[in-house]
Amino acid sequence: MAMTAGAGTRIFSGVQPTGHLTLGNYLGAVRRWAEVDQHRAEALFCVVDLHALTVEHDPARLRRVSRQAATLLLAAGLDPELCTVFVQSHVEEHLRLSYLMECTASDGEMRRMIQYKEKAAREQARGGSVRLSLLTYPALMAADILAYGTHEVPVGEDQAQHVELTRDLAVRFNQRYGATFVVPKATHPVVAARVRDLQEPTSKMGKSHARTAGVVYLLDEPEVVRKKVLRAVTDAGRDVAYEPEQRPGVANLLNVLAACTGGDPRRLAEEYDSYGALKKDVAEAVVEMLRPVRERHAELAADPSSVDAVLRRGAERARSLARPRVDAAFEAVGLLPAG
């Protein structure tokens, strides 16, 4: 595997296979990984399937969605010659280091995680039990990052707290046991759009939403995309204006159009005098932007052995990067070396 990107900075980021990848995932992260990050640094991109075990799931679906996520990352332009694409569970160092991170973190730190509070509340509201792994999974996320000597972690605002915890754990471990980990920083790339649910424009477009009418998936057929966009919720009034706080529905459509065309949402708003015309243009822009991704996905899905080969090579490289550091961490805490 030839790594021709700059080796000075190492990036790690992942996508959780809790559902099919969405337009929000693509515009918010994956497109930037392909167009920018893999070219400017040594980058690792991971399907973090172990994180999907923190909530109730169907094993067959998890396998299917994990493979689909990996295939879509490649279809979106991640180049195995430039970056490392792999599946988390294929590299055992993630789990080995996760336990050391649990031993470094405190119970209070875990319980303060906003995502834990929100997800636990949803599980309890449904009458389900909260898995212990939901509480401890920030330790696994920290292990994901620290195992590779990661310098930068591109994340959205909803994951920033977890990266801060990762930084705290790295500093604490280094202070207790000696310099072992690079202390990473979260980066918040300026993304073209923070895509919201088309039916609930005050909520992000999430891949695990139970209601899917407002979620555009990367593999939706063009007619399905058009239907979802044309049925998008707008706001009171008839004129088109970019006012995210007062008129989130229209602002969401303008953000999506700007992301697809490279325009500015405020200037785009001046070009429309009706919601209908705006929706029609947004729908066509999304369909055309996703067309090459869908076509490339179809090619890759028809040859699953090629995807398996990429993931196998990716796991081998990830393992070679992670193992020395994780072995050093085991030795630092006082565990006897094996063999």
Buried (B, 14 or more C-beta within 10 A) or exposed (E): EEBEBEEEBBBBBBBBBBBBBBBBBBBBBBBBBBEEBBBEBBBBBBBBBBBBBBBEBEEEEBEEBBBBBBBBBBBBBBBBEBBBBBBBBBBEBBBBBBBBBBEBBEEEBBEEBEBBEEBBEEBEEEEEEBBEBBBBBBBBBBBBBBBBBBBBBBBBEEBBBBBEBBBBBBEBBBEEBEEBBBBBEBBEBEBBBBBBBBBBBEEBBBBEBEEBBBBBBBBBEBEEBBEBBBEBBBBEEEEBBBBBEEBBBBBBBBBBBBBBBEBEBEEBBEEBEEBEEBBBBBBBBBBEBBEEBBEBBEEBBEEEEEBEEBBEBBBBBBBEBBBEBBBBBBBBBEEEEEE
